[in-house]
Amino acid sequence: MIPDTSLPFTDRIDPDALPVPEVLVLSLSALLWLVLVQGWLPGPGPVPAGIEAPMDAPGVPETAAMANGLGGVAAYLLTWGAMMLAMMLPSLLPVVRRYRSDLCDSVFVPSIAAFLGGYGLAWTLVGAVPLAVAALVSIRDLLTGTVIGVSAGAVAVGGLLAFAGGYQFTSLKRDLLARCGCCRSVHHRPSVARMAREGLEYAANCIGCTWPLFALMVALGSMNLLVMVGLTLVVSLERLAADGDAVARALGVVLLGAAAFALLFGLPPV
């Protein structure tokens, strides 16, 4: 018998044994994290005069985007979309595994690309929400100001923490989280348009499940890498753990505790 080591390298690889979904999803997530950390995407533009704070400070990227016209808004949305995909991709592993079993090999890559394109588009459009808020009121001023000697930022962040914590215990959260752990079966050769729609619809479910956490992210700094890492871990644990409901409830307790701390003792300078 000819030993396996005598075969060419490509012949010794068993394609069926390769963890294709894991490699695809985690590689794309790692690439997006690299792009974000290295700052390879265009920024929203210069910060208006009078704001002495880095771009990852709360309210600063939104203020810069709104101050720099359509170019600033487009750059902000591009970065926001990349951020959302980088954070959410690890939690999509069960979905991509399911599609891997449903789809023919010949259409797997374009189908998943269409699904992720629709998914990423939906999350990118969500970035218009903080921009709309910034158009109405300065997020930066709100988070750094005081009202009758009370820190407005502590009240705003504490309120968002409390709301996000309470949301974790709602039936709506449980229902949406259960849907995030599965996806609809598709034909083994679906059209690209069908998979793009699947991505949009699945993203709508994810947005409904996690929007209080991402509203909190804006208040803590929408381009703060530490906040992004924390949210990535939280979202991934909720969807990948054996008991996602228990993780969601535990997170709710933590968020409510953090809300009490923020309201009682305030926030560190930002």
RADAWO-V698285 format. One record per residue. RES is the residue in one small letter. BURIAL is b if it has 16 or more other ideal C-beta (glycine too) atoms within 10 Angstrom, else e. Layout:
res:RES burial:BURIAL
res:RES burial:BURIAL
This chain:
res:m burial:e
res:i burial:e
res:p burial:e
res:d burial:e
res:t burial:e
res:s burial:e
res:l burial:e
res:p burial:e
res:f burial:e
res:t burial:e
res:d burial:e
res:r burial:e
res:i burial:e
res:d burial:e
res:p burial:e
res:d burial:e
res:a burial:e
res:l burial:e
res:p burial:e
res:v burial:b
res:p burial:b
res:e burial:e
res:v burial:e
res:l burial:b
res:v burial:b
res:l burial:e
res:s burial:e
res:l burial:b
res:s burial:b
res:a burial:e
res:l burial:e
res:l burial:b
res:w burial:b
res:l burial:e
res:v burial:e
res:l burial:b
res:v burial:e
res:q burial:e
res:g burial:e
res:w burial:e
res:l burial:b
res:p burial:e
res:g burial:b
res:p burial:b
res:g burial:b
res:p burial:e
res:v burial:b
res:p burial:e
res:a burial:e
res:g burial:e
res:i burial:b
res:e burial:e
res:a burial:e
res:p burial:e
res:m burial:b
res:d burial:b
res:a burial:b
res:p burial:b
res:g burial:b
res:v burial:b
res:p burial:b
res:e burial:b
res:t burial:b
res:a burial:b
res:a burial:b
res:m burial:b
res:a burial:b
res:n burial:b
res:g burial:e
res:l burial:e
res:g burial:e
res:g burial:b
res:v burial:b
res:a burial:e
res:a burial:b
res:y burial:b
res:l burial:b
res:l burial:e
res:t burial:b
res:w burial:b
res:g burial:b
res:a burial:b
res:m burial:b
res:m burial:b
res:l burial:b
res:a burial:b
res:m burial:b
res:m burial:b
res:l burial:b
res:p burial:b
res:s burial:b
res:l burial:b
res:l burial:b
res:p burial:e
res:v burial:b
res:v burial:b
res:r burial:b
res:r burial:b
res:y burial:b
res:r burial:b
res:s burial:e
res:d burial:b
res:l burial:b
res:c burial:e
res:d burial:e
res:s burial:e
res:v burial:b
res:f burial:b
res:v burial:e
res:p burial:e
res:s burial:b
res:i burial:b
res:a burial:b
res:a burial:b
res:f burial:b
res:l burial:b
res:g burial:e
res:g burial:b
res:y burial:b
res:g burial:b
res:l burial:e
res:a burial:b
res:w burial:b
res:t burial:b
res:l burial:e
res:v burial:b
res:g burial:b
res:a burial:e
res:v burial:e
res:p burial:b
res:l burial:b
res:a burial:e
res:v burial:b
res:a burial:b
res:a burial:e
res:l burial:e
res:v burial:e
res:s burial:b
res:i burial:b
res:r burial:b
res:d burial:e
res:l burial:b
res:l burial:b
res:t burial:b
res:g burial:e
res:t burial:e
res:v burial:e
res:i burial:e
res:g burial:e
res:v burial:e
res:s burial:b
res:a burial:e
res:g burial:b
res:a burial:b
res:v burial:b
res:a burial:b
res:v burial:b
res:g burial:b
res:g burial:e
res:l burial:b
res:l burial:b
res:a burial:b
res:f burial:e
res:a burial:b
res:g burial:b
res:g burial:e
res:y burial:b
res:q burial:b
res:f burial:e
res:t burial:e
res:s burial:e
res:l burial:e
res:k burial:b
res:r burial:b
res:d burial:e
res:l burial:b
res:l burial:b
res:a burial:e
res:r burial:e
res:c burial:b
res:g burial:e
res:c burial:e
res:c burial:b
res:r burial:e
res:s burial:e
res:v burial:b
res:h burial:e
res:h burial:e
res:r burial:e
res:p burial:b
res:s burial:e
res:v burial:e
res:a burial:e
res:r burial:b
res:m burial:b
res:a burial:b
res:r burial:e
res:e burial:b
res:g burial:b
res:l burial:b
res:e burial:e
res:y burial:b
res:a burial:b
res:a burial:e
res:n burial:b
res:c burial:b
res:i burial:b
res:g burial:e
res:c burial:b
res:t burial:b
res:w burial:e
res:p burial:b
res:l burial:b
res:f burial:b
res:a burial:b
res:l burial:b
res:m burial:b
res:v burial:b
res:a burial:b
res:l burial:b
res:g burial:b
res:s burial:b
res:m burial:b
res:n burial:b
res:l burial:e
res:l burial:e
res:v burial:b
res:m burial:b
res:v burial:e
res:g burial:e
res:l burial:b
res:t burial:b
res:l burial:e
res:v burial:b
res:v burial:b
res:s burial:b
res:l burial:b
res:e burial:b
res:r burial:b
res:l burial:e
res:a burial:e
res:a burial:e
res:d burial:e
res:g burial:b
res:d burial:e
res:a burial:e
res:v burial:b
res:a burial:b
res:r burial:b
res:a burial:e
res:l burial:b
res:g burial:b
res:v burial:e
res:v burial:e
res:l burial:b
res:l burial:b
res:g burial:e
res:a burial:b
res:a burial:b
res:a burial:e
res:f burial:e
res:a burial:b
res:l burial:b
res:l burial:e
res:f burial:e
res:g burial:e
res:l burial:b
res:p burial:e
res:p burial:e
res:v burial:b
